[in-house]
Amino acid sequence: MSETKIKVGIIGCGGIAMGKHLPSLSKLLQVEIGVFCDIDENKAHIAKEKYGNAASTITLDYRTILEDASIDVVHVCTPNSSHAEITIAALEAGKHVMCEKPMAITSADAKAMADAAKRTGKKLSIGYQNRYRADSQYLKQLCEDGEFGDIYYAKALAIRRRAVPTWGVFLDLEKQGGGPLIDIGTHALDLTLWLMDNYKPVSVTGSVFYKLGSRPNSANAWGPWDPEKFKVEDSAVAFIKMENGATIVLESSWAINLVNIGEAKTILCGTEGGADMEDGLRINGEHKSRLYDKVIDLKAGGVAFNEGSSNETDSELEARLWIEAIQNDTTPLVTPEQAFVVSQILEAVYESARTGQTVYFN
């Protein structure tokens, strides 16, 4: 480990690196970005110019970073299909790894990543930044305090009416493994499982829809998509049963005829109360034979049970706590074992949709 600063290598200098990882890491005084890697040399140059220093280098081959003994940490910001290969190689090379979500396209690859982290003793975390939002952190504290009792029903929601990403490889089934389910549904599912602290699924029944992607000249937040390139689903839903009887409904879409939209939101129903994120953070329950609901004001209180500036964004808090976990040798907030279960369930949704059968876990 570097004596003064933790040196980070960035693998993949596209949108997620430039929009999330690099801006957040650059605000940490204990971090230095040492190497920028991308198969597109121009992207690596742009990232270095904005977030590097005179000593920073660029490379087109991620193996160069793994061979660099000065690099302590690797951030994997590449298409989903390469997450497992790069992450496992980085762990084996003695690097700690932050890998963007989802963990992997298949549960087998996700398990191999978790096994590699355990085998090497290096830290591995997955980029589920929605856990770090102020509402998520506050709600987690309420769940841990038993505010809702036994949470037996939940909804995990990631619904866009018309917001299909038209850049990069988002519409490429081979490189991404799917569409909105694996892209944004994964955030909603991770958040819901984490809040419930329930990682034991027993069955999944899913439906995946290819209804709107073939339509040309469609209204879309980022301009019309190319139907010829739209090889993934446009929406997906699932019914997930857990070992203790709890049930989760997962809904995800990039394009669907719904006006009630929202990303990475959850609804929790427990024996003692409930919560939802549909319009701010709202808590509901019963008190002295009367029903109540209240909206939690998160603007004045900062982020629950975390030190640091209340002005931190979720991505900045994610980066800081990740680096501090490395410095202090503590467990990252997002563990590979948790992220593996998310990948298991997502894979099961696609499998259930393909076969028309419920998928059962051993």
Residue pairs with C-beta under 8 A, 6 or more apart in sequence:
1 72
1 326
2 32
2 70
2 72
5 30
5 31
5 32
6 30
6 31
6 32
6 72
6 73
6 323
6 326
6 327
7 31
7 32
7 33
7 34
7 70
7 71
7 72
7 73
8 25
8 31
8 32
8 33
8 34
8 71
8 72
8 73
8 74
8 75
9 33
9 34
9 35
9 36
9 37
9 65
9 68
9 71
9 73
9 74
9 75
9 95
10 17
10 21
10 22
10 33
10 35
10 36
10 37
10 47
10 74
10 75
10 77
11 37
11 38
11 62
11 65
11 74
11 75
11 76
11 77
11 78
11 86
11 90
12 37
12 38
12 76
12 77
12 78
12 79
12 100
13 36
13 37
13 38
13 40
13 43
13 44
13 46
13 47
13 77
14 38
14 43
14 77
14 168
15 167
15 168
16 77
16 100
16 127
17 47
17 75
17 77
18 46
18 47
18 50
20 127
20 129
20 315
21 75
21 77
21 98
21 100
21 127
21 315
21 319
22 33
22 47
22 50
22 51
23 51
23 315
23 316
24 313
24 315
24 316
24 318
24 319
24 320
25 31
25 33
25 51
25 75
25 319
25 323
26 33
26 51
27 316
27 319
28 319
28 320
28 323
30 323
30 327
31 323
32 53
33 51
33 52
33 53
33 56
34 55
34 56
34 57
34 68
34 70
34 71
35 56
35 57
35 58
35 59
35 64
35 65
35 68
35 71
36 44
36 45
36 47
36 48
36 51
36 52
36 56
36 57
36 58
36 59
37 44
37 58
37 59
37 60
37 61
37 62
37 64
37 65
38 44
38 47
38 58
38 60
39 60
41 58
41 60
44 58
44 59
44 60
45 58
48 56
48 57
48 58
59 65
62 86
62 89
63 89
65 71
65 74
65 90
65 95
66 74
66 89
66 90
66 93
66 95
67 93
71 95
72 95
72 96
72 326
73 95
73 96
73 97
73 98
73 323
73 326
74 86
74 90
74 95
74 96
74 97
74 98
75 97
75 98
75 99
75 100
76 82
76 83
76 86
76 87
76 90
76 97
76 98
76 99
76 100
77 100
78 86
78 100
79 168
79 169
79 172
79 175
79 176
80 102
80 104
80 105
80 175
80 176
80 177
80 182
81 105
81 174
81 175
81 176
81 177
83 99
83 100
83 102
83 103
83 104
83 105
83 109
83 113
84 104
84 105
84 109
84 110
84 112
84 113
86 99
87 97
87 99
87 113
87 116
87 124
88 112
88 113
88 116
90 97
91 97
91 113
91 116
91 117
91 119
91 120
91 122
91 124
92 116
92 120
94 120
94 122
95 122
96 122
96 123
96 124
96 326
97 117
97 122
97 123
97 124
97 125
98 124
98 125
98 126
98 127
98 322
99 113
99 124
99 125
99 126
99 127
100 126
100 127
101 126
101 127
101 128
101 186
101 187
101 190
101 339
102 126
102 177
102 182
102 186
102 339
102 342
102 343
102 346
103 109
103 110
103 113
103 126
103 336
103 339
103 340
103 342
103 343
104 110
104 112
104 113
104 343
105 176
105 177
105 178
105 182
106 177
106 343
106 347
107 340
107 343
107 344
107 347
109 343
110 336
110 339
110 340
110 343
110 344
111 340
113 124
113 336
113 340
114 124
114 336
114 337
114 339
114 340
116 124
117 123
117 124
117 336
123 325
123 326
123 332
124 332
124 336
125 322
125 325
125 332
125 333
125 334
125 335
125 336
126 334
126 336
126 339
127 318
127 334
128 186
128 187
128 190
128 191
128 194
128 334
128 339
129 314
129 315
129 318
130 136
130 187
130 190
130 191
130 264
130 314
131 137
131 140
131 190
131 191
131 194
131 318
131 333
131 334
132 303
132 314
132 315
132 317
132 318
132 321
132 333
133 264
133 314
134 298
134 301
134 302
134 303
134 304
134 314
135 277
135 280
135 281
135 296
135 298
136 191
136 195
136 314
137 303
137 304
137 305
137 306
138 281
138 296
138 298
138 301
138 304
139 195
139 266
139 268
139 275
139 277
139 281
140 194
140 195
140 304
141 304
141 305
142 148
142 275
142 283
143 151
143 195
143 196
143 197
143 268
144 197
146 272
147 270
147 272
147 273
147 283
148 268
148 269
148 270
148 271
148 272
148 273
148 274
148 275
149 270
149 271
149 272
149 273
150 270
150 271
150 272
151 195
151 196
151 198
151 246
151 268
151 269
151 270
152 245
152 246
152 247
152 269
152 270
152 271
153 246
153 247
153 248
153 268
153 269
154 192
154 195
154 196
154 246
154 247
154 248
154 249
154 266
154 267
154 268
154 269
155 192
155 248
155 249
155 250
155 251
155 266
155 267
156 185
156 188
156 189
156 191
156 192
156 248
156 249
156 250
156 251
156 265
156 266
157 188
157 251
157 252
157 262
157 263
157 264
157 265
157 266
157 267
157 278
158 180
158 184
158 185
158 187
158 188
158 251
158 252
158 253
158 262
158 263
158 264
158 265
159 251
159 252
159 253
159 256
159 258
159 260
159 261
159 262
159 263
160 180
160 184
160 221
160 253
160 254
160 255
160 256
160 261
160 263
161 253
161 255
161 256
161 257
161 258
161 259
161 261
162 218
162 219
162 220
162 221
162 254
162 255
163 220
163 221
163 222
163 254
163 255
164 170
164 171
164 213
164 218
164 220
164 221
164 222
164 225
164 230
164 234
164 254
164 255
165 171
165 183
165 222
165 254
166 220
166 222
166 223
166 224
166 225
166 226
167 222
169 175
169 176
170 176
170 179
170 183
170 232
171 179
171 213
171 225
171 226
171 229
171 230
171 231
171 232
172 229
172 231
172 232
173 231
173 232
176 182
176 183
176 232
178 208
178 232
178 233
178 236
178 346
178 350
179 213
179 232
179 233
179 234
179 236
179 254
180 232
180 233
180 234
180 235
180 236
180 252
180 253
180 254
181 208
181 233
181 236
181 250
181 252
181 346
181 349
181 350
182 346
183 254
184 252
184 254
184 263
184 264
185 236
185 250
185 251
185 252
185 346
186 342
186 346
187 263
187 264
188 250
188 251
188 252
188 263
188 264
188 265
188 266
189 248
189 250
189 342
189 345
189 346
190 334
190 338
190 339
190 342
191 264
191 265
191 266
192 248
192 250
192 266
192 268
193 199
193 248
193 338
193 341
193 342
194 338
195 266
195 268
196 246
196 248
196 268
198 242
198 244
198 246
199 337
199 338
199 341
200 242
200 243
200 244
201 240
201 241
201 242
201 243
201 341
201 344
201 345
201 348
201 361
202 241
202 242
202 243
202 360
202 361
203 240
203 241
203 358
203 359
203 360
203 361
204 238
204 239
204 240
204 241
204 345
204 348
204 349
204 352
204 358
204 359
204 361
205 238
205 239
205 352
205 358
205 359
206 236
206 237
206 238
206 239
206 348
206 349
206 350
206 351
206 352
206 353
206 359
207 236
207 237
207 238
207 352
207 353
208 233
208 235
208 236
208 349
208 350
208 353
208 354
209 233
209 234
209 235
209 236
210 233
210 234
211 234
211 235
212 218
212 234
212 235
212 255
212 256
213 225
213 227
213 230
213 232
213 233
213 234
213 255
214 227
214 230
215 227
216 224
216 227
217 224
218 224
218 225
218 255
220 255
234 253
234 254
234 255
234 256
235 252
235 253
235 254
235 255
235 256
236 250
236 251
236 252
236 253
236 349
236 353
237 249
237 250
237 251
237 252
238 249
238 250
238 345
238 349
238 352
239 247
239 248
239 249
239 250
240 247
240 248
240 249
240 250
240 345
241 247
242 248
250 345
250 349
260 278
262 277
262 278
265 276
265 277
265 278
266 275
266 276
266 277
267 274
267 275
267 276
267 277
267 278
268 274
268 275
268 276
272 285
273 283
273 284
273 285
273 286
274 283
274 284
274 285
275 281
275 282
275 283
275 284
276 282
276 284
279 295
280 295
280 296
280 298
281 295
281 296
281 298
282 293
282 294
282 295
282 296
283 293
283 294
283 296
284 291
284 292
284 293
284 294
285 291
285 292
285 293
286 292
301 310
302 309
302 310
303 310
303 312
303 317
306 317
306 321
308 317
308 320
312 320
318 333
321 332
321 333
322 332
322 333
324 330
325 331
325 332
325 333
344 361
348 359
348 361
351 359
352 358
352 359
